[in-house]
C-alpha cells in the first residue's frame, strides 16, 4: 500500500509540466513571429495562425505567413499592415479570396499564393494592388485564365501560373491592359494545342512566354505569324521529336529574340536529332537558340539542321557535345558551350568563324587544354573570350592575344586551377575587361604582369593566391577603373605608399580579406576618382583619417570586420564629404562614456551606416553584444552643478599650483619659521653677520669685508655662502639655517647687480621678515657707489626701508673708506658679547 506522500512527487512533476507548457504557449502567443528587421520584416511561418498576429506593427513591409491555416481571406484582411511590400501566403489552405481582401495594400509589389487550393476568387479579390509587380499563383488549381480578376493590375511585370490545370493558351482580352507584363509563366499546365489568335491580346513585344513541360501535340500552321516575343521556352513541351519537328514548322512567321528547346536532366526525352529536326527555325525571325539538356542526342554540331547556321547566337547547355563544326559563311556571331564534353578548346574547328564576336566555353570539368600559341587560332573580330570554370592549366601570352584576337575586349579565365601571367611589354591594346578570379596565378605581385594592358578598365584577381611584393605590380594599368583583389596578401601585411601609384584612375578598389595590419597614410593620396573602397575583413586597428583625406569622390566605404574601437573627432572631421554608405559593422567598438562623442554622432547619422544591427559593443563588459545604436547615453550625461564644481576645483588647484611655484621660497621659509626654527638664543649665534650680495660683487666683498673685518681688530666672524654653506643641503635651507639663524646681524651689499638678482631680492625679503620676528636681529645696508637712484626707487620696499633707516654708503676714497669701516664695525659691535678666548686673542694682537 502506498504511503500518503507517495503521490506527491509524480503529481508535482505532472503539474509543473502542464504549467511550463502553458507558459511557453502563452509566450509564443504573445510574440509568435520571428523579427528579422525590427518594424520592417517578420517571419510567421508554420505557427498554426488563423489571422495576422496583433503585435505585428503597421510599419511592416515584409511578412511571411506561409504554412498557416488561414483558409478564407475576408475583406480588409490585411488592414492592420497597410505598408506591406512583400507578402508570402504559400500553402495557407486558402480556398476563398473575397472582394477587397487586400484593400489598402497600395505598396504591395510581390504576392505569393503558391500551393493554395483556390475555389473562389471574388471579382474584386485583388482590388487596391496598384503597385503589384509579381503575382505567383503556382499550384492553385486554376483551370482557366478567364477566371483571374487581374485586368486592373497595370503594374504587373510577372505572372507565374505554373503547375495548374490551364488547358488553353487563349489570352483573355484583359491581358491587353497589362502593358508592363514581361514574363508569363505557364509551365507544367495542360496546354496541348496552340491556335491562331491565342496571343492576340498579348500586351507587349517584350513578353517572355514559358510553356515548358506542357504536352503540346498540335500547333496550328501560321498560328504565331506576326507574333513578337522576347523569349519562348519550350523545354520538354513535345512528346517526341516528330511532334516537335511539326510544331516548329507550323511556327512559321514567329518573331522571337530567344528560343529555348530541349529537356530536363530528370526527364526522358527524344535522344536522336535528325538533320531536319530544326528546319522550322529557318521560317522564324530568330536571334538566339538555346539547346539545353539534349544529352547524347548530337555529339557534333554538323549533324544539326543548316537552319542553326542562320542564327546569330547559339547556346549548348548540358549537352554531350564533343566538338563544334560550322561552315565559314555562317551567320553565327556568338557561341556558348556550357557543361559539354570537350577535352580541349577546338581551335581548328573555330578558326573558320572569322565573324565570331563572342566565344564562351565554360563549366567543363574535363577541359584542360588551351593552346593559345596555335597559328591556326585566329579570330580577328572576337570581342569576348570566356573560358571560365574549367580545369585549365595554362599560360597567357599577351603578344599572342594581340596577334590572334586583335579586337579582343573581354578575357575571362576565372575559376581554373592555374594560370601563368607573364610580364610582357606588348599586349592587346583593345582589352578592357580581364577576369582571373579564383584561379591560382603565377606572376602577378612578383612581376609587372600587366605592362601591355594600358587600356584595361576592369581587373578581377580575387582569391588568386597573389602576394603583392613589388611596387610595380600594377604598372601599365594606366586606365584601370575597377580593381578587385580580395583574399590575397601584401608583403608584411602592409599597404605601402607606392602600392597604387600606377592606377590613379581607379573608381572601385576591393582589398578585403587580405590580412592587412597597416595601411600607409599616403596609400590612397593619388586616387582622387575613387568612388568605392572595400577594405573589410582585415586586421586594421585604426581608421586613420589622413588615409582617406584625399578621397574627395568616395561615396561607399566598407570597413566592416576589422578591429576598430572608435572614431575620434579628427576621424569624423576628415570623413569624405560625399560619403553615402559606411559599413563599420563587426568591429570591436568601445561603448564606454569616454566615447560618447562618437556614439552620439553615430546615432545622429544612422542613415549613413550599413548593417547597423551588426554594429555591436565589444566593451565595457556590461554592454558586450549590445547594438551600438541602442546604447543609452543618458548615464553619460554630466549635470551643470557637477561641471561647475569640477571647473571650480580645477581653477582653484591651478591657481594654488601657480602660487606655490611663484612663492615657493617664501612658503618654505614660513614653514621653517612656524616650525620654531627662529627661536634661537644668542648662544646659537656662530657668526657676527651673514653677508648677502650679488656674485658680481664678490671681489669687493672679499677685499673690503672678509679681509678687513675678519683679520682686523676687533676681529669679526662673517658668514659667506661660498665658504660656510653646508654641501648637499638645499640652498634655501642653507640661507635660512646657516645664514640668518646662525648670525647676529645681516649685511646687505646693495649694488646694481644686487637689485637685478632674484636670489638677492629673495634673501632681502627673508632678512626683513627675520628682523620682524627677532627683535634682536640687525639689518645693515651697505649701498655701493654708483647705484642708480631711479632703479632703487623701483624696488619700492627697499627704497622705503632706506628712507626710514640709516644705511652706509661706500665710496672708493681713503677718508670715506675709513669712516665707512668705523661705522660698520660700530654697528657690528652693537650687542656683541666676547668670550674669554676672543679677549685674550685681541690682547695678544
Secondary structure, 3 states (H helix, E strand, C coil): CCCCCHHHHHHHHHHHHHHHHHHHHHHHHHCCCEEEECCCEEECCCCCCCCCCCCCCCCCCEEECCCCCCCEECCCCCCCCCCCCEEECCCCCCCEECCCCCCCCCCCCEEECCCCCCCEECCCCCCCCCCCCEEECCCCCCCCHHHCCCCCCCCCCEEECCCCCCCCCCCCHHHHHCCCCCEEECCCCCCCEECCCCCCCCCCCCCEEECCCCCCCEECCCCCCCCEEEEEECCCCCCCHHHHHHHHHCCCCCEEEEEEEECCCCCCCCCCCCCCCCHHHHHCEEEEEEEEEEECCCCEHHHCCHHHHHCCEEEEEEECCCECCCCCCCCCCEEEEECCCCCECCHHHHCCCCCCCEEEEECCCCCCECCCCCCCCCCCCCCEEECCCCCCEEEECHHHHHHHCCCCCEEECCCCCEEEECCCCCCCCCCCEEECCCCEEECECCECCCCCCCCCCEEECCCCCCEECCCCCCCCCCCCCEEECCCCEEHHHEECCCCCCCCCCCCEEECCCCCCCEECCCCCCCCCCCCEEECCCCCCCCCCHHHHCCCCCCCEEECCCCCCCCCCHHHHHCCCCCCCEEECCCCCEECCHHHHHHHHHHHHCHHHECCHHHCEEEECHHHCCCEHHHCCCHHHCCCHHHHHHHHHHHHHHHHHHHHHHHCHHHHHHHHHHHCCCCCCCHHHCCEEEEEECCHHHHHHHHHHHHHHHHHCCCCCCEECHHHHCCCCCCHHHHHHHHHHCCEEEEEEEECHHHHHCHHHHHHHHHHHHHHHHCCCCEEEEEEECCCCHHHHHHCHHHHHHHHHCCCEEECCCHHHHHHHHHHHHHHHHCCCCCCHHHHHHHHHC
